[in-house]
């Protein structure tokens, strides 16, 4: 769930915006460097942003009265690294708040921190750790998308608990986590599966771009070329 207008005190909105701003600024620099160094990955970068926009715009009602949705940020995180997703995620959240009334402008900083910063970094960390441990690409992508999604909601629940904890901070956090869990856990699993399928498709149709990004290994050079024959 994107936190909607009015759900956070003004001081919290300002604080989360201040925390998120350096990450977004760094992300803007990262995107600029990426496009300058590898302009041929422009379409893939746009696809990663579009994937996040479409998935995170799907609101699914929760049996608890809340709503949940995928985030779609793991794809861009594992392909381009998390700083790029800080900017793309911010653009996604801004236009969703402006055009779809999904989230809010005043709560943009909080939503950016949860979905465009923490989620991608967790996804990328899980991806790197899984691949380093010898996991297959499919399994590593699955775990990255699954845990990146769930991390986003843990942060959102924490943000809401910090703002609304009359019953005590721990109890408030458990309450908000309980509101999300019934729908968010299966949604995270579905998002992970979809992300794996998208990566599989890209691995067939965008091989050169993925190789330049280091996501796929470069083709082995012929022995004759290696020894200079």
SULZIRA-V524306 format. One record per residue. N is the residue number from 1. SS is DSSP state (hx for helix, st for strand, lp for the rest). Layout:
# SULZIRA-V524306
n & ss
N & SS
N & SS
This chain:
# SULZIRA-V524306
n & ss
1 & lp
2 & lp
3 & lp
4 & lp
5 & lp
6 & lp
7 & lp
8 & lp
9 & lp
10 & hx
11 & hx
12 & hx
13 & hx
14 & hx
15 & hx
16 & hx
17 & hx
18 & hx
19 & hx
20 & hx
21 & hx
22 & hx
23 & hx
24 & hx
25 & hx
26 & hx
27 & hx
28 & hx
29 & hx
30 & hx
31 & hx
32 & hx
33 & hx
34 & hx
35 & hx
36 & hx
37 & hx
38 & lp
39 & hx
40 & hx
41 & hx
42 & hx
43 & hx
44 & hx
45 & hx
46 & hx
47 & hx
48 & hx
49 & hx
50 & hx
51 & hx
52 & hx
53 & hx
54 & hx
55 & hx
56 & hx
57 & lp
58 & lp
59 & lp
60 & st
61 & st
62 & lp
63 & lp
64 & lp
65 & lp
66 & lp
67 & st
68 & st
69 & lp
70 & lp
71 & lp
72 & lp
73 & hx
74 & hx
75 & hx
76 & hx
77 & hx
78 & hx
79 & hx
80 & hx
81 & lp
82 & hx
83 & hx
84 & hx
85 & hx
86 & hx
87 & hx
88 & hx
89 & hx
90 & hx
91 & hx
92 & hx
93 & hx
94 & hx
95 & hx
96 & hx
97 & hx
98 & hx
99 & hx
100 & hx
101 & lp
102 & lp
103 & lp
104 & lp
105 & lp
106 & lp
107 & lp
108 & hx
109 & hx
110 & hx
111 & hx
112 & hx
113 & hx
114 & hx
115 & hx
116 & hx
117 & hx
118 & hx
119 & hx
120 & hx
121 & hx
122 & hx
123 & hx
124 & hx
125 & hx
126 & hx
127 & hx
128 & hx
129 & hx
130 & hx
131 & hx
132 & hx
133 & lp
134 & lp
135 & lp
136 & lp
137 & hx
138 & hx
139 & hx
140 & hx
141 & hx
142 & hx
143 & hx
144 & hx
145 & hx
146 & hx
147 & hx
148 & hx
149 & hx
150 & hx
151 & hx
152 & hx
153 & hx
154 & hx
155 & hx
156 & hx
157 & hx
158 & hx
159 & hx
160 & hx
161 & hx
162 & hx
163 & hx
164 & lp
165 & lp
166 & lp
167 & lp
168 & lp
169 & hx
170 & hx
171 & hx
172 & hx
173 & hx
174 & hx
175 & hx
176 & hx
177 & hx
178 & hx
179 & hx
180 & hx
181 & hx
182 & hx
183 & hx
184 & hx
185 & hx
186 & hx
187 & hx
188 & hx
189 & hx
190 & hx
191 & hx
192 & hx
193 & hx
194 & hx
195 & hx
196 & hx
197 & hx
198 & hx
199 & hx
200 & hx
201 & hx
202 & hx
203 & hx
204 & hx
205 & hx
206 & lp
207 & hx
208 & hx
209 & hx
210 & hx
211 & hx
212 & hx
213 & lp
214 & lp
215 & lp
216 & lp
217 & lp
218 & lp
219 & lp
220 & lp
221 & lp
222 & lp
223 & hx
224 & hx
225 & hx
226 & hx
227 & lp
228 & lp
229 & lp
